[in-house]
Amino acid sequence: MNQSQPRLQVRDLHTRLLQASGALPLVRGVSFDLYDGQTLALVGESGSGKSLTALTLMRLLARNARWQCTGQALLRDEAGQTHDLLSISSQDMRQLRGNRVAMIFQEPMTCLNPVLPVGEQIAESVRLHRGLDRRAARAQALRALEQVEIPAASQRLDEYPHQLSGGMRQRVMIAMAMVCEPQVLIADEPTTALDVTIQAQILQLMSRLQQQTGMSMLFITHNLGVVAHHAERVAVMYAGQVVEQAGVAELFAQPAHPYTQGLLACLPGRARQLAKQTGRAVPLQDISGQAPAMHALGPGCSFAPRCRASLPVCTAESPPWRAEGSHRRLCHLGEQP
Amino acid sequence: MTPMVSVKDLAVEFGRGAQRVRAVRGVSFDIAPGEALGLVGESGSGKSTLGRALIQLISASGGSVQFEGQELMGLDPSSMRRLRRHMQMVFQDPSLNPRQRVGDMLSEVLSTHRLHMGASRAARIDELLLMVGLKPEHARRYAHEFSGGQKQRLGIARALAAEPRFIVADEPLSALDMSIQAQIVNLLIDLRQRLGLTLLFISHDLDVVQYLCERVVVLYLGRVMEIAPTEALFDAPAHPYTQALLAAAPIPDPAQPAPQVQLQGDPPSPLNPPSGCVFRSRCPHAIAACAEQVPPLVPMAQTGRLVACLRHHEWS
């Protein structure tokens, strides 16, 4: 494995929804690198553009709308060649999707085919990408189910999604995504619909698979607890932009962007933890107001209207990137506020 | 002090025959006036069912629920309607009528309970909106003009309109973003202080329960596993299920220990729960006796703690 070069390089990704009234910018200049064996968490609240970033990379944006996507997403394959996921032909993309780059979703029930046995759905992928015959593909599907620790896997092969529990369905989704041994796995809120004890099982499973295969993972979530224990790096999104990017320990110890600081300050678990350490009650600090409407963004920082530390310049000009080592933030404030 | 709410041996069943689900079984606890009691458990544990049965939104099949000393089971509908004003519910999704102005919605609640029937009506509606952090001019708007957090504020205003003493809040934060959740938590804390409300807070989010509640009831498959003061429960969970639940929850701080998987597999179907202790099929400490008898909820040495486990004395 070549650690020095990123497996996937995303540069200045923009996704605009084309409407009669004009182009609505929903993802606005997102850049990040994914390395082998590493997990990058993409965190943010609803509407911040996390899922849209993933769907843009997978070229799975809804076809009943018109989109304009610019930027680059360079995937390096085993031979060292790079493919730009945004500009290759649909045919080439079909060869990569579900093969070198796979994705799992929050709600497996809406992504699995309800009228096909789960074994068939996993086997389809290896038939398509590996050219295996039915029998070999079925054997591969069985192995995939065993790999995701589904009990009595050989019986489960012929069961339908509705016969499985939520946790089992998510395991089937992971089996489907992993069966071709992808280099990049994009996981969009994979445990959000699950109970906490099942979430712990699924996250443990994903970590084990990542260690075994060395794949890199883009983990989309709003749960900062999951981020803290399952990611190496974190990118925080707000209103379609990454506003801060850092190693996980750094981000939690010294959040640099006012939005990240706000997010951490409004976690009750963290407030309790701090109260315990300092012996004083720590009130929950909420972030006042709400996320901006994407069709009415001003020229300045999109977080400025909610920011406790905002300056006149924040509403007038778009903020610059400031970096200390690999810890970067998109903010006007020179000193850490 | 007499409890505000007293539940004894409550049971709720749905369906019959082979399809009978015993959603809540043998649940007993008290809620003191002014207390915030957390009710935690995973999906299917019966926490929402229990919350609704408490205020008679669904009818229980056995046991007793007393509100300020008055028995609610078997109460005639008109007496229940008079009492209901004092116990209100806040839902996960406030389900506001899309064709009704917010002011009219609140006015309807006031009319139902014959409150502020005269000239004070408009001022009361303004007051309710201000109380939940909205503005009087919002009264003229429709539900779709509000964000998710504001809708939940309206859901709370609707509950407060009846001037309740007891509120059941069923996952009021689950549909909201983190920064908005904190706003609503702070609002609930503020309202409790100002109005002296008693709260049953139903949630799967242990962090919020830990922050907001004084005492916690842990449910699993319709039965109470443990009841304890919040501090004691989170410091030293007594029941193996509570231990596993707390160990699995990730703490949002990478310096803290990573979550642990102590439970394998899925919870059993509520259609066919295990005999004896309902948790025994996943419990790492289960012994033969656990299948024989339902462990009673017994007091522990620490005051105010109750646990339903045959082996609790071995690790408490």
Contacts between the chains, C-beta under 8 A, distances in Angstrom:
chain1	res1	chain2	res2	distance
A	45	B	177	3.9
A	45	B	178	6.4
A	45	B	179	6.6
A	45	B	180	8.0
A	46	B	177	5.6
A	151	B	265	7.4
A	165	B	266	4.6
A	167	B	266	5.7
A	168	B	266	7.1
A	195	B	42	3.9
A	195	B	43	5.7
A	195	B	204	7.0
A	196	B	42	7.0
A	196	B	204	6.9
A	196	B	206	7.5
A	196	B	245	6.6
A	196	B	248	5.0
A	196	B	249	5.1
A	197	B	42	6.7
A	197	B	244	6.2
A	197	B	245	6.4
A	197	B	248	4.6
A	197	B	261	7.8
A	197	B	262	7.8
A	197	B	263	4.8
A	198	B	266	7.0
A	199	B	248	7.0
A	200	B	247	7.9
A	200	B	248	3.8
A	200	B	250	7.8
A	200	B	259	4.8
A	200	B	260	7.0
A	200	B	261	4.8
A	201	B	261	5.4
A	201	B	263	7.8
A	201	B	264	7.4
A	203	B	250	8.0
A	203	B	259	7.3
A	204	B	261	5.1
A	222	B	177	7.1
A	222	B	178	6.5
A	223	B	250	7.3
A	224	B	178	7.5
A	224	B	252	4.1
A	225	B	207	7.9
A	225	B	249	6.9
A	225	B	250	3.4
A	225	B	251	6.0
A	225	B	252	4.4
A	225	B	259	7.8
A	226	B	250	5.4
A	227	B	252	7.5
A	228	B	250	6.3
A	228	B	251	6.9
A	228	B	252	5.2
A	228	B	253	5.7
A	228	B	254	4.5
A	228	B	256	7.5
A	229	B	250	5.1
A	229	B	251	8.0
A	229	B	254	6.6
A	229	B	258	4.5
A	229	B	259	6.1
A	230	B	250	7.9
A	248	B	254	5.2
A	249	B	254	5.1
A	249	B	255	7.4
A	252	B	252	7.4
A	252	B	253	5.8
A	252	B	254	5.4
A	252	B	255	7.5
A	253	B	255	7.7
A	262	B	179	6.4
A	263	B	178	6.0
A	263	B	179	6.6
A	264	B	252	7.4
A	266	B	178	5.8
A	266	B	179	5.4
A	266	B	181	7.1
A	266	B	182	3.4
A	267	B	178	7.0
A	267	B	182	7.8
A	267	B	207	6.9
A	267	B	252	5.2
A	268	B	182	7.6
A	268	B	185	6.6
A	268	B	207	4.5
A	268	B	208	5.2
A	268	B	210	6.8
A	268	B	211	3.5
A	268	B	212	7.5
A	269	B	207	3.6
A	269	B	210	7.3
A	269	B	211	7.8
A	269	B	251	5.9
A	269	B	252	5.5
A	269	B	253	7.9
A	270	B	252	5.6
A	270	B	253	6.5
A	271	B	211	6.5
A	272	B	207	7.3
A	272	B	210	5.9
A	272	B	211	6.0
A	273	B	251	7.2
A	273	B	253	6.3
A	273	B	256	7.6
A	283	B	186	7.5
A	284	B	182	4.7
A	284	B	185	5.7
A	284	B	186	5.6
A	284	B	211	7.0
A	285	B	182	7.0
A	286	B	179	6.0
A	286	B	180	7.7
A	286	B	182	3.8
A	286	B	183	4.1
A	286	B	185	8.0
A	286	B	186	5.8
A	287	B	179	3.9
A	287	B	182	7.4
A	288	B	183	7.6
A	290	B	147	5.1
A	290	B	149	6.6
A	290	B	180	7.1
A	291	B	177	7.9
